Amino acid sequence: MKSDEKIFQEFIKGSLNAADRAEFEKRMDDDSAFAKAYQQHLDLHNAIKITENKRRKTVLEKYEAEQNKAGSTFKWYKIAAVIILLLGSGSLIYMFNAENVYDQYYESYPNLIQPVVRGGTIESDLDQFYQYYENEEYRLAIETSRQLADPSNDLRFYVAMCYLELNQKQEALDRLGKIKSTDERIRPAILWYKALIYIDRDQNDKAIQNLDSLSKTYPSFMTSEVHELLQELQ
């Protein structure tokens, strides 16, 4: 029997057959918990897609800069096709900063919990926290979080991400390790960022444990990156 996550992924890809699609649509109408879980999965899917697109743009820019710096006689249009092929396979990730895997793979995690409406009114400390987070004002976000009583797992996660953005990796790791959540919006990200921190600390065994758990439990999350890192570490 397929897991809900597998069904969600196949629906997004358009690979469900007619019978499964009809069953999916019926469950969306009849089961509010299923519908909510799908929306969370879709939000995560879209956020990852946006992040990957940004990363690909950065990779292209870095590659062009390296070519220019080296005084290469190759024309950009001649290497563009090769780069696109490499991007598609995910293998280009190792062409830059291979000695620093953490920096190569690290990306800020998007705000999926409480998106900020630009120009909107700040009605609570929680709104203020997420606005600071989206504005990359991480110290102010942390200060604001201290005013919030009984923080949710969502908030705990984003506070940990603030510390990670400030390069306070041990504090971030400690906080991520204390979050007990199965929420699909943040649980796979917790495993991913813990793995990156462990890699940065040369604790590869712990990194592998987190990546292995991630690949088995959330196979659609950062699929190519998780696979690449597991191959590199094992």
Residue pairs with C-beta under 8 A, 6 or more apart in sequence:
2 10
4 34
4 37
4 38
5 41
5 184
5 218
5 219
5 220
7 16
7 20
7 24
8 37
8 38
8 41
8 42
9 41
9 45
9 220
10 16
10 20
11 21
11 24
11 38
12 42
12 45
16 24
27 34
27 35
28 34
28 35
28 38
29 35
37 184
40 183
40 184
40 185
41 184
43 112
43 185
44 112
44 184
44 185
44 188
44 221
45 220
47 110
47 112
48 221
48 222
50 110
51 107
51 110
54 107
55 107
56 87
59 83
59 87
59 92
59 93
59 96
60 83
60 87
62 96
63 79
63 83
63 92
63 95
63 96
64 76
66 96
67 74
67 76
67 79
83 92
86 92
86 95
89 224
90 224
90 225
90 227
90 228
91 228
93 104
93 105
93 225
93 228
94 104
94 228
96 104
97 103
97 104
98 104
101 196
101 199
101 200
101 229
101 232
102 196
102 197
102 199
102 200
105 196
105 225
105 229
106 196
108 136
108 161
108 165
109 158
109 161
109 189
109 193
111 130
111 133
111 134
111 158
112 185
113 130
113 154
113 158
113 185
114 126
114 127
114 130
115 130
116 127
116 130
116 131
116 134
122 128
122 131
125 144
125 147
125 148
126 148
126 155
128 144
129 141
129 144
129 145
129 148
129 155
129 158
130 141
130 158
132 138
132 140
132 141
132 144
133 141
133 158
133 161
133 162
136 165
138 162
138 163
138 165
138 166
139 162
139 166
141 158
141 159
141 162
142 159
142 162
142 163
145 151
145 155
145 159
145 162
148 155
151 159
153 179
153 180
153 181
153 183
153 186
154 183
154 185
154 186
156 175
156 178
156 179
157 176
157 179
157 181
157 186
157 189
157 190
159 175
160 171
160 172
160 175
160 176
160 179
160 193
161 172
161 193
163 169
163 171
163 172
163 175
164 172
164 193
164 197
169 197
169 200
169 201
172 193
172 197
173 194
173 197
173 198
176 190
176 193
176 194
176 197
177 194
179 186
179 190
181 187
181 190
184 218
187 217
187 218
188 214
188 217
188 218
188 221
188 222
189 221
191 210
191 211
191 213
191 214
191 217
191 218
192 210
192 211
192 214
192 221
192 222
192 226
194 206
194 210
195 206
195 207
195 208
195 210
195 211
195 214
195 229
196 207
198 204
198 206
198 207
198 210
199 207
199 229
199 233
204 233
207 229
207 233
208 230
208 233
208 234
211 226
211 229
211 230
211 233
212 230
214 221
214 222
214 226
215 223
215 226
215 227
215 230
